[in-house]
Amino acid sequence: LQCEVCLPRQIASVAIDSSTFTRIRDDATAFNLQVALKSNADIVLEMPALELTLTDSSDQPVLRRVLKREDTNAPAELAAHGEWNGVVKLEVPEVADRVTGYRLVAFYP
């Protein structure tokens, strides 16, 4: 049957507890995204993906990226009432000079 049983997905039980998006000083086109995810579920959940939207000075999107757990080196699961903290380096030479802000959303693809 080639069935696959995955961990539960409850995006309403996952919150972005904190995040920062900062330019790396030595590299004008690279940024670090730091993020902390927190679960308020009573069960282990599948680690969600992240959608990062970089914005310009008018808060208009200039680039969107989906970061799967493999991109963030996150574990496959988020423990019951657990937390995960990670840092992701992003190179965005095509829009780096226009980036002034960001939006971050956790979701299940």
N, C-alpha and C positions, 0 to 999 in steps of 0.2 A: 504493500500500500504506500510505502515511502512517506509515511506521516511523520511529522516532527512536532513534538510537544515543547512549547516555549514557556518561559517564565511569564507570570501574569503581567499585564500592562494596566496601570491605573494612573494615568497622567494627572488626575485631580489630586492624587496623593503625593506628587512630587513637586517640590518648589525650588526655584533658584534662590538660595539663601543669600548669596552675595555674588558679585562679579565686578571685575575691573578690566578695562581694555586700555593698555598703555603702549606708547611708542618705545621701541628699544633704542636707547640713546646712540649706540654705535652704528645703527643701520636705519637710514631714513625711510626704508620701505617695509620694515618688519615691526610687528606688534606682538605683545603678549596678552593673551586672554586668560585671566584667572577666574575660575568659577567654583562655587560650592553648591552642590545639590543636596537636598534634604528630603527624606521620606517620612511621612507620617502614617504609613500603612503598617498594619500588624503582620504583614507577610513580606517575604522577599519579592522584589519586583525586577523586571527587566530594566536595565539601564537605558534611559531614553537618549535620543539624538538631540543635538542642539542646532537651532537655526540662528546664525549670526547675521545681522544686517548692519552694514557700515553706512553711516549717514554723513551728509555734508553740513555746512553751516546753516542751511535752510531746513534741516532735518529731513532731507530727501534721500532715499536710498541710492547709494552709488555701487554697492556690491552686496550680494547675498551668498552665504555659504552654509551648507548643511555639514555639520561635523558629527559623523557617526562615532560610536564609542571607540572604534579602532583608531580614529583620527585623534582622539583625546587621551588614548592609553587608559581609558576607564575600564573597570572590570565589567563582566557580563551582567552582574547583578548588583542591585542596590539593597542593602540589608534592611530588614524591618526596623523602622525608626532609625535608620542609619544615615550617614552623611558621606559624601565623596567630594574631595577637593582636587582640582587639577589645574595645570597650566599648559596652554597650547601656544606655540609660536606660529604666527601667520605671516607669510610674505605676500604683500599685495602691491607690487610695483606699479600696476596699471592705474590705481586710484589713491595711492598713499598720500599724495599732496592735497587731496580733497577731503580726507577723512577727519571729521571733528567729533563724531559721536558714534554710538552703536545701540542696537537693541538685541536682546537675547531671549530666545524662547526654547523651552524644552518640549519635545513632542515625540510621538512614536510614528515612524514612517509606515 
